[in-house]
Structures are given as structure tokens and as C-alpha cells.
Amino acid sequence: MTNQQFAERLQQLRKKKGITQRKLGFELYLTQNSISQFENGKRHPDCRLLVLVADYFNVSVDYLLQRTDNPHLIK
């Protein structure tokens, strides 16, 4: 995984939901600056954050990592 893959998906999902970086940071217990760094590819998410983001947006971790273009969780 590259930082850019996660960065692109995170920004797409956030914008699609119509929320600010500040609001997303609040929801995930992060700062707006942290969200900005993730979206700019300057920070790399750990496993805990990947799961939090996937749960928040109701998508799979594979979707966040661009391993699939299907955002839906397989049940």
C-alpha cells in the first residue's frame, strides 16, 4: 500500500459524505491536521485507523487500500 492510495480514498469518501476534515477528525478522535496529512499522503495509517475509517464509512479495508473498487463489505 502506498500513502497515496489511502489518501485518495479517504478524501473521496470524506467529500462524498460532505464533511470537513475537522468533522472527520472529531468523529475519529483525530485532529484536522492529522486528517490533512493522511489526505496529502504525508502520514501512513496504522491498522487501528484503517479499521476505524472503514467502519465509519461502512466500506471494506480492501476498498480503502484500493485492492478493490467495490466499496461494499462482503458478508
CHARMM internal coordinates of N, CA and C (Angstrom, degrees):
IC EDIT
DIST 1 N 1 CA 1.4585
DIST 1 CA 1 C 1.5179
ANGL 1 N 1 CA 1 C 108.65
DIST 1 C 2 N 1.2989
ANGL 1 CA 1 C 2 N 115.42
DIHE 1 N 1 CA 1 C 2 N 138.28
DIST 2 N 2 CA 1.4553
ANGL 1 C 2 N 2 CA 119.19
DIHE 1 CA 1 C 2 N 2 CA 172.53
DIST 2 CA 2 C 1.5224
ANGL 2 N 2 CA 2 C 108.39
DIHE 1 C 2 N 2 CA 2 C -103.92
DIST 2 C 3 N 1.3133
ANGL 2 CA 2 C 3 N 115.02
DIHE 2 N 2 CA 2 C 3 N 157.32
DIST 3 N 3 CA 1.4601
ANGL 2 C 3 N 3 CA 119.38
DIHE 2 CA 2 C 3 N 3 CA 176.78
DIST 3 CA 3 C 1.5165
ANGL 3 N 3 CA 3 C 110.79
DIHE 2 C 3 N 3 CA 3 C -58.57
DIST 3 C 4 N 1.3243
ANGL 3 CA 3 C 4 N 116.49
DIHE 3 N 3 CA 3 C 4 N -34.75
DIST 4 N 4 CA 1.4621
ANGL 3 C 4 N 4 CA 120.39
DIHE 3 CA 3 C 4 N 4 CA -175.73
DIST 4 CA 4 C 1.5265
ANGL 4 N 4 CA 4 C 111.93
DIHE 3 C 4 N 4 CA 4 C -67.23
DIST 4 C 5 N 1.3271
ANGL 4 CA 4 C 5 N 117.43
DIHE 4 N 4 CA 4 C 5 N -34.13
DIST 5 N 5 CA 1.4682
ANGL 4 C 5 N 5 CA 119.81
DIHE 4 CA 4 C 5 N 5 CA 179.35
DIST 5 CA 5 C 1.5257
ANGL 5 N 5 CA 5 C 110.44
DIHE 4 C 5 N 5 CA 5 C -62.93
DIST 5 C 6 N 1.3127
ANGL 5 CA 5 C 6 N 116.23
DIHE 5 N 5 CA 5 C 6 N -49.83
DIST 6 N 6 CA 1.4633
ANGL 5 C 6 N 6 CA 120.16
DIHE 5 CA 5 C 6 N 6 CA 178.60
DIST 6 CA 6 C 1.5189
ANGL 6 N 6 CA 6 C 109.92
DIHE 5 C 6 N 6 CA 6 C -64.33
DIST 6 C 7 N 1.3298
ANGL 6 CA 6 C 7 N 116.77
DIHE 6 N 6 CA 6 C 7 N -41.84
DIST 7 N 7 CA 1.4645
ANGL 6 C 7 N 7 CA 122.16
DIHE 6 CA 6 C 7 N 7 CA -178.29
DIST 7 CA 7 C 1.5243
ANGL 7 N 7 CA 7 C 111.21
DIHE 6 C 7 N 7 CA 7 C -56.56
DIST 7 C 8 N 1.3155
ANGL 7 CA 7 C 8 N 116.58
DIHE 7 N 7 CA 7 C 8 N -46.49
DIST 8 N 8 CA 1.4675
ANGL 7 C 8 N 8 CA 121.29
DIHE 7 CA 7 C 8 N 8 CA -178.87
DIST 8 CA 8 C 1.5238
ANGL 8 N 8 CA 8 C 111.22
DIHE 7 C 8 N 8 CA 8 C -62.47
DIST 8 C 9 N 1.3281
ANGL 8 CA 8 C 9 N 116.43
DIHE 8 N 8 CA 8 C 9 N -47.59
DIST 9 N 9 CA 1.4597
ANGL 8 C 9 N 9 CA 119.81
DIHE 8 CA 8 C 9 N 9 CA -178.28
DIST 9 CA 9 C 1.5157
ANGL 9 N 9 CA 9 C 111.82
DIHE 8 C 9 N 9 CA 9 C -65.77
DIST 9 C 10 N 1.3164
ANGL 9 CA 9 C 10 N 116.88
DIHE 9 N 9 CA 9 C 10 N -41.96
DIST 10 N 10 CA 1.4608
ANGL 9 C 10 N 10 CA 120.27
DIHE 9 CA 9 C 10 N 10 CA -179.76
DIST 10 CA 10 C 1.5252
ANGL 10 N 10 CA 10 C 110.24
DIHE 9 C 10 N 10 CA 10 C -60.21
DIST 10 C 11 N 1.3072
ANGL 10 CA 10 C 11 N 116.68
DIHE 10 N 10 CA 10 C 11 N -47.14
DIST 11 N 11 CA 1.4596
ANGL 10 C 11 N 11 CA 120.33
DIHE 10 CA 10 C 11 N 11 CA -179.42
DIST 11 CA 11 C 1.5297
ANGL 11 N 11 CA 11 C 111.46
DIHE 10 C 11 N 11 CA 11 C -64.69
DIST 11 C 12 N 1.3264
ANGL 11 CA 11 C 12 N 117.11
DIHE 11 N 11 CA 11 C 12 N -41.93
DIST 12 N 12 CA 1.4697
ANGL 11 C 12 N 12 CA 120.71
DIHE 11 CA 11 C 12 N 12 CA 178.41
DIST 12 CA 12 C 1.5302
ANGL 12 N 12 CA 12 C 111.13
DIHE 11 C 12 N 12 CA 12 C -60.33
DIST 12 C 13 N 1.3152
ANGL 12 CA 12 C 13 N 116.10
DIHE 12 N 12 CA 12 C 13 N -47.06
DIST 13 N 13 CA 1.4636
ANGL 12 C 13 N 13 CA 120.51
DIHE 12 CA 12 C 13 N 13 CA -178.31
DIST 13 CA 13 C 1.5181
ANGL 13 N 13 CA 13 C 111.60
DIHE 12 C 13 N 13 CA 13 C -64.96
DIST 13 C 14 N 1.3231
ANGL 13 CA 13 C 14 N 115.88
DIHE 13 N 13 CA 13 C 14 N -42.35
DIST 14 N 14 CA 1.4693
ANGL 13 C 14 N 14 CA 120.09
DIHE 13 CA 13 C 14 N 14 CA -179.84
DIST 14 CA 14 C 1.5181
ANGL 14 N 14 CA 14 C 110.80
DIHE 13 C 14 N 14 CA 14 C -62.95
DIST 14 C 15 N 1.3128
ANGL 14 CA 14 C 15 N 116.65
DIHE 14 N 14 CA 14 C 15 N -45.98
DIST 15 N 15 CA 1.4648
ANGL 14 C 15 N 15 CA 120.15
DIHE 14 CA 14 C 15 N 15 CA -179.23
DIST 15 CA 15 C 1.5278
ANGL 15 N 15 CA 15 C 111.56
DIHE 14 C 15 N 15 CA 15 C -66.93
DIST 15 C 16 N 1.3285
ANGL 15 CA 15 C 16 N 116.34
DIHE 15 N 15 CA 15 C 16 N -38.90
DIST 16 N 16 CA 1.4622
ANGL 15 C 16 N 16 CA 119.94
DIHE 15 CA 15 C 16 N 16 CA 178.78
DIST 16 CA 16 C 1.5267
ANGL 16 N 16 CA 16 C 110.61
DIHE 15 C 16 N 16 CA 16 C -61.75
DIST 16 C 17 N 1.3157
ANGL 16 CA 16 C 17 N 116.90
DIHE 16 N 16 CA 16 C 17 N -35.86
DIST 17 N 17 CA 1.4533
ANGL 16 C 17 N 17 CA 121.64
DIHE 16 CA 16 C 17 N 17 CA 178.93
DIST 17 CA 17 C 1.5343
ANGL 17 N 17 CA 17 C 111.36
DIHE 16 C 17 N 17 CA 17 C -78.28
DIST 17 C 18 N 1.3316
ANGL 17 CA 17 C 18 N 116.18
DIHE 17 N 17 CA 17 C 18 N -14.21
DIST 18 N 18 CA 1.4604
ANGL 17 C 18 N 18 CA 120.85
DIHE 17 CA 17 C 18 N 18 CA 177.03
DIST 18 CA 18 C 1.5176
ANGL 18 N 18 CA 18 C 114.19
DIHE 17 C 18 N 18 CA 18 C 74.29
DIST 18 C 19 N 1.3336
ANGL 18 CA 18 C 19 N 116.07
DIHE 18 N 18 CA 18 C 19 N 34.30
DIST 19 N 19 CA 1.4657
ANGL 18 C 19 N 19 CA 118.79
DIHE 18 CA 18 C 19 N 19 CA 179.18
DIST 19 CA 19 C 1.5292
ANGL 19 N 19 CA 19 C 110.28
DIHE 18 C 19 N 19 CA 19 C -117.63
DIST 19 C 20 N 1.3015
ANGL 19 CA 19 C 20 N 114.87
DIHE 19 N 19 CA 19 C 20 N 157.43
DIST 20 N 20 CA 1.4605
ANGL 19 C 20 N 20 CA 121.07
DIHE 19 CA 19 C 20 N 20 CA 179.78
DIST 20 CA 20 C 1.5218
ANGL 20 N 20 CA 20 C 110.36
DIHE 19 C 20 N 20 CA 20 C -83.12
DIST 20 C 21 N 1.3101
ANGL 20 CA 20 C 21 N 115.02
DIHE 20 N 20 CA 20 C 21 N 165.95
DIST 21 N 21 CA 1.4616
ANGL 20 C 21 N 21 CA 120.01
DIHE 20 CA 20 C 21 N 21 CA 173.70
DIST 21 CA 21 C 1.5270
ANGL 21 N 21 CA 21 C 109.88
DIHE 20 C 21 N 21 CA 21 C -60.49
DIST 21 C 22 N 1.3053
ANGL 21 CA 21 C 22 N 116.34
DIHE 21 N 21 CA 21 C 22 N -38.36
DIST 22 N 22 CA 1.4656
ANGL 21 C 22 N 22 CA 120.86
DIHE 21 CA 21 C 22 N 22 CA 179.65
DIST 22 CA 22 C 1.5288
ANGL 22 N 22 CA 22 C 111.14
DIHE 21 C 22 N 22 CA 22 C -61.96
DIST 22 C 23 N 1.3346
ANGL 22 CA 22 C 23 N 116.67
DIHE 22 N 22 CA 22 C 23 N -45.37
DIST 23 N 23 CA 1.4627
ANGL 22 C 23 N 23 CA 121.49
DIHE 22 CA 22 C 23 N 23 CA -179.94
DIST 23 CA 23 C 1.5296
ANGL 23 N 23 CA 23 C 110.24
DIHE 22 C 23 N 23 CA 23 C -64.27
DIST 23 C 24 N 1.3273
ANGL 23 CA 23 C 24 N 117.80
DIHE 23 N 23 CA 23 C 24 N -44.09
DIST 24 N 24 CA 1.4561
ANGL 23 C 24 N 24 CA 120.66
DIHE 23 CA 23 C 24 N 24 CA 178.74
DIST 24 CA 24 C 1.5256
ANGL 24 N 24 CA 24 C 110.29
DIHE 23 C 24 N 24 CA 24 C -63.13
DIST 24 C 25 N 1.3039
ANGL 24 CA 24 C 25 N 116.58
DIHE 24 N 24 CA 24 C 25 N -42.88
DIST 25 N 25 CA 1.4581
ANGL 24 C 25 N 25 CA 120.25
DIHE 24 CA 24 C 25 N 25 CA 177.17
DIST 25 CA 25 C 1.5133
ANGL 25 N 25 CA 25 C 111.44
DIHE 24 C 25 N 25 CA 25 C -58.26
DIST 25 C 26 N 1.3194
ANGL 25 CA 25 C 26 N 116.49
DIHE 25 N 25 CA 25 C 26 N -44.53
DIST 26 N 26 CA 1.4657
ANGL 25 C 26 N 26 CA 121.24
DIHE 25 CA 25 C 26 N 26 CA 178.48
DIST 26 CA 26 C 1.5263
ANGL 26 N 26 CA 26 C 110.61
DIHE 25 C 26 N 26 CA 26 C -59.63
DIST 26 C 27 N 1.3199
ANGL 26 CA 26 C 27 N 116.39
DIHE 26 N 26 CA 26 C 27 N -45.20
DIST 27 N 27 CA 1.4627
ANGL 26 C 27 N 27 CA 121.58
DIHE 26 CA 26 C 27 N 27 CA -178.37
DIST 27 CA 27 C 1.5305
ANGL 27 N 27 CA 27 C 112.19
DIHE 26 C 27 N 27 CA 27 C -64.62
DIST 27 C 28 N 1.3407
ANGL 27 CA 27 C 28 N 116.68
DIHE 27 N 27 CA 27 C 28 N -31.92
DIST 28 N 28 CA 1.4628
ANGL 27 C 28 N 28 CA 121.11
DIHE 27 CA 27 C 28 N 28 CA -176.98
DIST 28 CA 28 C 1.5271
ANGL 28 N 28 CA 28 C 112.68
DIHE 27 C 28 N 28 CA 28 C -102.85
DIST 28 C 29 N 1.3171
ANGL 28 CA 28 C 29 N 116.64
DIHE 28 N 28 CA 28 C 29 N 8.79
DIST 29 N 29 CA 1.4722
ANGL 28 C 29 N 29 CA 122.26
DIHE 28 CA 28 C 29 N 29 CA -179.75
DIST 29 CA 29 C 1.5263
ANGL 29 N 29 CA 29 C 111.74
DIHE 28 C 29 N 29 CA 29 C 61.33
DIST 29 C 30 N 1.3256
ANGL 29 CA 29 C 30 N 115.10
DIHE 29 N 29 CA 29 C 30 N 41.28
DIST 30 N 30 CA 1.4570
ANGL 29 C 30 N 30 CA 122.61
DIHE 29 CA 29 C 30 N 30 CA 177.09
DIST 30 CA 30 C 1.5211
ANGL 30 N 30 CA 30 C 108.53
DIHE 29 C 30 N 30 CA 30 C -126.93
DIST 30 C 31 N 1.2998
ANGL 30 CA 30 C 31 N 116.57
DIHE 30 N 30 CA 30 C 31 N 167.81
DIST 31 N 31 CA 1.4591
ANGL 30 C 31 N 31 CA 120.31
DIHE 30 CA 30 C 31 N 31 CA 176.47
DIST 31 CA 31 C 1.5289
ANGL 31 N 31 CA 31 C 109.60
DIHE 30 C 31 N 31 CA 31 C -87.66
DIST 31 C 32 N 1.3136
ANGL 31 CA 31 C 32 N 115.77
DIHE 31 N 31 CA 31 C 32 N 161.56
DIST 32 N 32 CA 1.4676
ANGL 31 C 32 N 32 CA 121.08
DIHE 31 CA 31 C 32 N 32 CA 174.86
DIST 32 CA 32 C 1.5210
ANGL 32 N 32 CA 32 C 109.00
DIHE 31 C 32 N 32 CA 32 C -60.24
DIST 32 C 33 N 1.3227
ANGL 32 CA 32 C 33 N 117.29
DIHE 32 N 32 CA 32 C 33 N -37.71
DIST 33 N 33 CA 1.4605
ANGL 32 C 33 N 33 CA 121.67
DIHE 32 CA 32 C 33 N 33 CA 179.43
DIST 33 CA 33 C 1.5296
ANGL 33 N 33 CA 33 C 111.28
DIHE 32 C 33 N 33 CA 33 C -62.10
DIST 33 C 34 N 1.3165
ANGL 33 CA 33 C 34 N 117.20
DIHE 33 N 33 CA 33 C 34 N -39.43
DIST 34 N 34 CA 1.4668
ANGL 33 C 34 N 34 CA 120.55
DIHE 33 CA 33 C 34 N 34 CA 177.80
DIST 34 CA 34 C 1.5265
ANGL 34 N 34 CA 34 C 110.81
DIHE 33 C 34 N 34 CA 34 C -63.17
DIST 34 C 35 N 1.3302
ANGL 34 CA 34 C 35 N 116.13
DIHE 34 N 34 CA 34 C 35 N -45.17
DIST 35 N 35 CA 1.4691
ANGL 34 C 35 N 35 CA 119.78
DIHE 34 CA 34 C 35 N 35 CA 178.64
DIST 35 CA 35 C 1.5248
ANGL 35 N 35 CA 35 C 109.71
DIHE 34 C 35 N 35 CA 35 C -60.57
DIST 35 C 36 N 1.3208
ANGL 35 CA 35 C 36 N 117.29
DIHE 35 N 35 CA 35 C 36 N -43.51
DIST 36 N 36 CA 1.4553
ANGL 35 C 36 N 36 CA 121.70
DIHE 35 CA 35 C 36 N 36 CA 178.46
DIST 36 CA 36 C 1.5263
ANGL 36 N 36 CA 36 C 111.07
DIHE 35 C 36 N 36 CA 36 C -58.95
DIST 36 C 37 N 1.3186
ANGL 36 CA 36 C 37 N 116.85
DIHE 36 N 36 CA 36 C 37 N -44.30
DIST 37 N 37 CA 1.4638
ANGL 36 C 37 N 37 CA 120.45
DIHE 36 CA 36 C 37 N 37 CA 179.94
DIST 37 CA 37 C 1.5298
ANGL 37 N 37 CA 37 C 111.56
DIHE 36 C 37 N 37 CA 37 C -64.81
DIST 37 C 38 N 1.3237
ANGL 37 CA 37 C 38 N 117.19
DIHE 37 N 37 CA 37 C 38 N -38.77
DIST 38 N 38 CA 1.4721
ANGL 37 C 38 N 38 CA 119.67
DIHE 37 CA 37 C 38 N 38 CA 176.14
DIST 38 CA 38 C 1.5235
ANGL 38 N 38 CA 38 C 110.22
DIHE 37 C 38 N 38 CA 38 C -64.58
DIST 38 C 39 N 1.3274
ANGL 38 CA 38 C 39 N 117.19
DIHE 38 N 38 CA 38 C 39 N -43.76
DIST 39 N 39 CA 1.4686
ANGL 38 C 39 N 39 CA 120.80
DIHE 38 CA 38 C 39 N 39 CA -178.27
DIST 39 CA 39 C 1.5238
ANGL 39 N 39 CA 39 C 112.60
DIHE 38 C 39 N 39 CA 39 C -69.49
DIST 39 C 40 N 1.3105
ANGL 39 CA 39 C 40 N 117.22
DIHE 39 N 39 CA 39 C 40 N -23.06
DIST 40 N 40 CA 1.4623
ANGL 39 C 40 N 40 CA 121.02
DIHE 39 CA 39 C 40 N 40 CA 178.39
DIST 40 CA 40 C 1.5247
ANGL 40 N 40 CA 40 C 112.61
DIHE 39 C 40 N 40 CA 40 C -95.24
DIST 40 C 41 N 1.3391
ANGL 40 CA 40 C 41 N 116.46
DIHE 40 N 40 CA 40 C 41 N 3.58
DIST 41 N 41 CA 1.4560
ANGL 40 C 41 N 41 CA 120.50
DIHE 40 CA 40 C 41 N 41 CA 178.13
DIST 41 CA 41 C 1.5067
ANGL 41 N 41 CA 41 C 114.71
DIHE 40 C 41 N 41 CA 41 C 74.03
DIST 41 C 42 N 1.3302
ANGL 41 CA 41 C 42 N 116.92
DIHE 41 N 41 CA 41 C 42 N 15.88
DIST 42 N 42 CA 1.4610
ANGL 41 C 42 N 42 CA 120.78
DIHE 41 CA 41 C 42 N 42 CA -178.73
DIST 42 CA 42 C 1.5272
ANGL 42 N 42 CA 42 C 112.42
DIHE 41 C 42 N 42 CA 42 C -88.26
DIST 42 C 43 N 1.3292
ANGL 42 CA 42 C 43 N 116.68
DIHE 42 N 42 CA 42 C 43 N -18.08
DIST 43 N 43 CA 1.4696
ANGL 42 C 43 N 43 CA 121.92
DIHE 42 CA 42 C 43 N 43 CA 177.33
DIST 43 CA 43 C 1.5068
ANGL 43 N 43 CA 43 C 108.83
DIHE 42 C 43 N 43 CA 43 C -126.34
DIST 43 C 44 N 1.3153
ANGL 43 CA 43 C 44 N 114.46
DIHE 43 N 43 CA 43 C 44 N 149.48
DIST 44 N 44 CA 1.4570
ANGL 43 C 44 N 44 CA 122.84
DIHE 43 CA 43 C 44 N 44 CA -178.38
DIST 44 CA 44 C 1.5243
ANGL 44 N 44 CA 44 C 108.56
DIHE 43 C 44 N 44 CA 44 C -108.34
DIST 44 C 45 N 1.3390
ANGL 44 CA 44 C 45 N 118.83
DIHE 44 N 44 CA 44 C 45 N 127.99
DIST 45 N 45 CA 1.4646
ANGL 44 C 45 N 45 CA 119.81
DIHE 44 CA 44 C 45 N 45 CA -178.14
DIST 45 CA 45 C 1.5286
ANGL 45 N 45 CA 45 C 111.54
DIHE 44 C 45 N 45 CA 45 C -73.32
DIST 45 C 46 N 1.3249
ANGL 45 CA 45 C 46 N 115.83
DIHE 45 N 45 CA 45 C 46 N 144.64
DIST 46 N 46 CA 1.4638
ANGL 45 C 46 N 46 CA 119.19
DIHE 45 CA 45 C 46 N 46 CA 172.47
DIST 46 CA 46 C 1.5305
ANGL 46 N 46 CA 46 C 108.57
DIHE 45 C 46 N 46 CA 46 C -89.14
DIST 46 C 47 N 1.3056
ANGL 46 CA 46 C 47 N 116.32
DIHE 46 N 46 CA 46 C 47 N 176.24
DIST 47 N 47 CA 1.4736
ANGL 46 C 47 N 47 CA 120.66
DIHE 46 CA 46 C 47 N 47 CA -177.05
DIST 47 CA 47 C 1.5181
ANGL 47 N 47 CA 47 C 111.92
DIHE 46 C 47 N 47 CA 47 C -59.98
DIST 47 C 48 N 1.3144
ANGL 47 CA 47 C 48 N 117.17
DIHE 47 N 47 CA 47 C 48 N -40.91
DIST 48 N 48 CA 1.4624
ANGL 47 C 48 N 48 CA 121.37
DIHE 47 CA 47 C 48 N 48 CA -179.25
DIST 48 CA 48 C 1.5178
ANGL 48 N 48 CA 48 C 110.48
DIHE 47 C 48 N 48 CA 48 C -59.83
DIST 48 C 49 N 1.3322
ANGL 48 CA 48 C 49 N 116.40
DIHE 48 N 48 CA 48 C 49 N -44.92
DIST 49 N 49 CA 1.4634
ANGL 48 C 49 N 49 CA 119.69
DIHE 48 CA 48 C 49 N 49 CA -179.30
DIST 49 CA 49 C 1.5238
ANGL 49 N 49 CA 49 C 111.10
DIHE 48 C 49 N 49 CA 49 C -67.68
DIST 49 C 50 N 1.3203
ANGL 49 CA 49 C 50 N 117.83
DIHE 49 N 49 CA 49 C 50 N -39.05
DIST 50 N 50 CA 1.4649
ANGL 49 C 50 N 50 CA 120.18
DIHE 49 CA 49 C 50 N 50 CA 178.15
DIST 50 CA 50 C 1.5239
ANGL 50 N 50 CA 50 C 110.71
DIHE 49 C 50 N 50 CA 50 C -57.64
DIST 50 C 51 N 1.3275
ANGL 50 CA 50 C 51 N 116.16
DIHE 50 N 50 CA 50 C 51 N -43.74
DIST 51 N 51 CA 1.4640
ANGL 50 C 51 N 51 CA 119.99
DIHE 50 CA 50 C 51 N 51 CA 179.81
DIST 51 CA 51 C 1.5265
ANGL 51 N 51 CA 51 C 110.91
DIHE 50 C 51 N 51 CA 51 C -67.16
DIST 51 C 52 N 1.3344
ANGL 51 CA 51 C 52 N 117.38
DIHE 51 N 51 CA 51 C 52 N -41.87
DIST 52 N 52 CA 1.4730
ANGL 51 C 52 N 52 CA 120.70
DIHE 51 CA 51 C 52 N 52 CA 178.51
DIST 52 CA 52 C 1.5238
ANGL 52 N 52 CA 52 C 111.56
DIHE 51 C 52 N 52 CA 52 C -60.17
DIST 52 C 53 N 1.3180
ANGL 52 CA 52 C 53 N 116.13
DIHE 52 N 52 CA 52 C 53 N -45.98
DIST 53 N 53 CA 1.4641
ANGL 52 C 53 N 53 CA 120.68
DIHE 52 CA 52 C 53 N 53 CA -178.87
DIST 53 CA 53 C 1.5318
ANGL 53 N 53 CA 53 C 110.16
DIHE 52 C 53 N 53 CA 53 C -66.68
DIST 53 C 54 N 1.3243
ANGL 53 CA 53 C 54 N 116.88
DIHE 53 N 53 CA 53 C 54 N -43.59
DIST 54 N 54 CA 1.4627
ANGL 53 C 54 N 54 CA 120.18
DIHE 53 CA 53 C 54 N 54 CA 178.70
DIST 54 CA 54 C 1.5281
ANGL 54 N 54 CA 54 C 110.84
DIHE 53 C 54 N 54 CA 54 C -60.32
DIST 54 C 55 N 1.3230
ANGL 54 CA 54 C 55 N 116.71
DIHE 54 N 54 CA 54 C 55 N -44.21
DIST 55 N 55 CA 1.4635
ANGL 54 C 55 N 55 CA 120.25
DIHE 54 CA 54 C 55 N 55 CA 178.87
DIST 55 CA 55 C 1.5263
ANGL 55 N 55 CA 55 C 111.51
DIHE 54 C 55 N 55 CA 55 C -65.72
DIST 55 C 56 N 1.3086
ANGL 55 CA 55 C 56 N 117.03
DIHE 55 N 55 CA 55 C 56 N -41.82
DIST 56 N 56 CA 1.4662
ANGL 55 C 56 N 56 CA 121.26
DIHE 55 CA 55 C 56 N 56 CA -178.29
DIST 56 CA 56 C 1.5266
ANGL 56 N 56 CA 56 C 111.26
DIHE 55 C 56 N 56 CA 56 C -61.18
DIST 56 C 57 N 1.3315
ANGL 56 CA 56 C 57 N 116.56
DIHE 56 N 56 CA 56 C 57 N -43.90
DIST 57 N 57 CA 1.4615
ANGL 56 C 57 N 57 CA 120.67
DIHE 56 CA 56 C 57 N 57 CA -177.84
DIST 57 CA 57 C 1.5337
ANGL 57 N 57 CA 57 C 112.76
DIHE 56 C 57 N 57 CA 57 C -93.24
DIST 57 C 58 N 1.3201
ANGL 57 CA 57 C 58 N 116.56
DIHE 57 N 57 CA 57 C 58 N -0.32
DIST 58 N 58 CA 1.4650
ANGL 57 C 58 N 58 CA 121.86
DIHE 57 CA 57 C 58 N 58 CA 179.48
DIST 58 CA 58 C 1.5263
ANGL 58 N 58 CA 58 C 111.80
DIHE 57 C 58 N 58 CA 58 C 57.47
DIST 58 C 59 N 1.3322
ANGL 58 CA 58 C 59 N 115.02
DIHE 58 N 58 CA 58 C 59 N 48.31
DIST 59 N 59 CA 1.4613
ANGL 58 C 59 N 59 CA 122.21
DIHE 58 CA 58 C 59 N 59 CA 176.84
DIST 59 CA 59 C 1.5268
ANGL 59 N 59 CA 59 C 107.71
DIHE 58 C 59 N 59 CA 59 C -129.09
DIST 59 C 60 N 1.3110
ANGL 59 CA 59 C 60 N 115.73
DIHE 59 N 59 CA 59 C 60 N 169.66
DIST 60 N 60 CA 1.4588
ANGL 59 C 60 N 60 CA 119.92
DIHE 59 CA 59 C 60 N 60 CA 178.14
DIST 60 CA 60 C 1.5316
ANGL 60 N 60 CA 60 C 110.48
DIHE 59 C 60 N 60 CA 60 C -84.88
DIST 60 C 61 N 1.3181
ANGL 60 CA 60 C 61 N 115.39
DIHE 60 N 60 CA 60 C 61 N 156.76
DIST 61 N 61 CA 1.4651
ANGL 60 C 61 N 61 CA 120.35
DIHE 60 CA 60 C 61 N 61 CA 174.75
DIST 61 CA 61 C 1.5238
ANGL 61 N 61 CA 61 C 109.18
DIHE 60 C 61 N 61 CA 61 C -63.27
DIST 61 C 62 N 1.3224
ANGL 61 CA 61 C 62 N 117.51
DIHE 61 N 61 CA 61 C 62 N -36.57
DIST 62 N 62 CA 1.4690
ANGL 61 C 62 N 62 CA 120.16
DIHE 61 CA 61 C 62 N 62 CA 177.28
DIST 62 CA 62 C 1.5258
ANGL 62 N 62 CA 62 C 111.56
DIHE 61 C 62 N 62 CA 62 C -58.86
DIST 62 C 63 N 1.3171
ANGL 62 CA 62 C 63 N 116.99
DIHE 62 N 62 CA 62 C 63 N -37.12
DIST 63 N 63 CA 1.4663
ANGL 62 C 63 N 63 CA 120.45
DIHE 62 CA 62 C 63 N 63 CA 176.97
DIST 63 CA 63 C 1.5225
ANGL 63 N 63 CA 63 C 110.28
DIHE 62 C 63 N 63 CA 63 C -65.17
DIST 63 C 64 N 1.3357
ANGL 63 CA 63 C 64 N 116.94
DIHE 63 N 63 CA 63 C 64 N -44.03
DIST 64 N 64 CA 1.4650
ANGL 63 C 64 N 64 CA 120.34
DIHE 63 CA 63 C 64 N 64 CA 178.93
DIST 64 CA 64 C 1.5215
ANGL 64 N 64 CA 64 C 111.76
DIHE 63 C 64 N 64 CA 64 C -59.89
DIST 64 C 65 N 1.3232
ANGL 64 CA 64 C 65 N 116.01
DIHE 64 N 64 CA 64 C 65 N -35.03
DIST 65 N 65 CA 1.4606
ANGL 64 C 65 N 65 CA 121.13
DIHE 64 CA 64 C 65 N 65 CA -177.56
DIST 65 CA 65 C 1.5190
ANGL 65 N 65 CA 65 C 112.93
DIHE 64 C 65 N 65 CA 65 C -89.93
DIST 65 C 66 N 1.3271
ANGL 65 CA 65 C 66 N 116.11
DIHE 65 N 65 CA 65 C 66 N 6.25
DIST 66 N 66 CA 1.4642
ANGL 65 C 66 N 66 CA 124.05
DIHE 65 CA 65 C 66 N 66 CA -179.72
DIST 66 CA 66 C 1.5229
ANGL 66 N 66 CA 66 C 112.50
DIHE 65 C 66 N 66 CA 66 C 58.44
DIST 66 C 67 N 1.3296
ANGL 66 CA 66 C 67 N 115.62
DIHE 66 N 66 CA 66 C 67 N 34.67
DIST 67 N 67 CA 1.4647
ANGL 66 C 67 N 67 CA 120.72
DIHE 66 CA 66 C 67 N 67 CA 173.16
DIST 67 CA 67 C 1.5173
ANGL 67 N 67 CA 67 C 110.10
DIHE 66 C 67 N 67 CA 67 C -85.46
DIST 67 C 68 N 1.3375
ANGL 67 CA 67 C 68 N 115.58
DIHE 67 N 67 CA 67 C 68 N -14.06
DIST 68 N 68 CA 1.4565
ANGL 67 C 68 N 68 CA 122.20
DIHE 67 CA 67 C 68 N 68 CA 176.09
DIST 68 CA 68 C 1.5231
ANGL 68 N 68 CA 68 C 107.89
DIHE 67 C 68 N 68 CA 68 C -150.97
DIST 68 C 69 N 1.3230
ANGL 68 CA 68 C 69 N 115.34
DIHE 68 N 68 CA 68 C 69 N 155.43
DIST 69 N 69 CA 1.4580
ANGL 68 C 69 N 69 CA 119.80
DIHE 68 CA 68 C 69 N 69 CA 175.35
DIST 69 CA 69 C 1.5246
ANGL 69 N 69 CA 69 C 111.37
DIHE 68 C 69 N 69 CA 69 C -98.47
DIST 69 C 70 N 1.3332
ANGL 69 CA 69 C 70 N 116.68
DIHE 69 N 69 CA 69 C 70 N 1.80
DIST 70 N 70 CA 1.4563
ANGL 69 C 70 N 70 CA 122.31
DIHE 69 CA 69 C 70 N 70 CA 177.43
DIST 70 CA 70 C 1.5273
ANGL 70 N 70 CA 70 C 108.59
DIHE 69 C 70 N 70 CA 70 C -90.95
DIST 70 C 71 N 1.3326
ANGL 70 CA 70 C 71 N 117.75
DIHE 70 N 70 CA 70 C 71 N 109.37
DIST 71 N 71 CA 1.4589
ANGL 70 C 71 N 71 CA 119.69
DIHE 70 CA 70 C 71 N 71 CA -176.81
DIST 71 CA 71 C 1.5289
ANGL 71 N 71 CA 71 C 114.42
DIHE 70 C 71 N 71 CA 71 C -75.21
DIST 71 C 72 N 1.3217
ANGL 71 CA 71 C 72 N 116.64
DIHE 71 N 71 CA 71 C 72 N -13.71
DIST 72 N 72 CA 1.4619
ANGL 71 C 72 N 72 CA 119.86
DIHE 71 CA 71 C 72 N 72 CA -173.55
DIST 72 CA 72 C 1.5110
ANGL 72 N 72 CA 72 C 112.20
DIHE 71 C 72 N 72 CA 72 C -76.76
DIST 72 C 73 N 1.3050
ANGL 72 CA 72 C 73 N 113.82
DIHE 72 N 72 CA 72 C 73 N 142.55
DIST 73 N 73 CA 1.4574
ANGL 72 C 73 N 73 CA 119.83
DIHE 72 CA 72 C 73 N 73 CA 176.35
DIST 73 CA 73 C 1.5225
ANGL 73 N 73 CA 73 C 108.88
DIHE 72 C 73 N 73 CA 73 C -73.65
DIST 73 C 74 N 1.2949
ANGL 73 CA 73 C 74 N 115.45
DIHE 73 N 73 CA 73 C 74 N 139.48
DIST 74 N 74 CA 1.4591
ANGL 73 C 74 N 74 CA 120.38
DIHE 73 CA 73 C 74 N 74 CA 177.71
DIST 74 CA 74 C 1.5147
ANGL 74 N 74 CA 74 C 107.88
DIHE 73 C 74 N 74 CA 74 C -90.46
DIST 74 C 75 N 1.3563
ANGL 74 CA 74 C 75 N 115.37
DIHE 74 N 74 CA 74 C 75 N 124.42
DIST 75 N 75 CA 1.4623
ANGL 74 C 75 N 75 CA 119.78
DIHE 74 CA 74 C 75 N 75 CA -177.29
DIST 75 CA 75 C 1.4907
ANGL 75 N 75 CA 75 C 110.46
DIHE 74 C 75 N 75 CA 75 C -115.04
END
COOR INIT
IC SEED 1 N 1 CA 1 C
IC BUILD
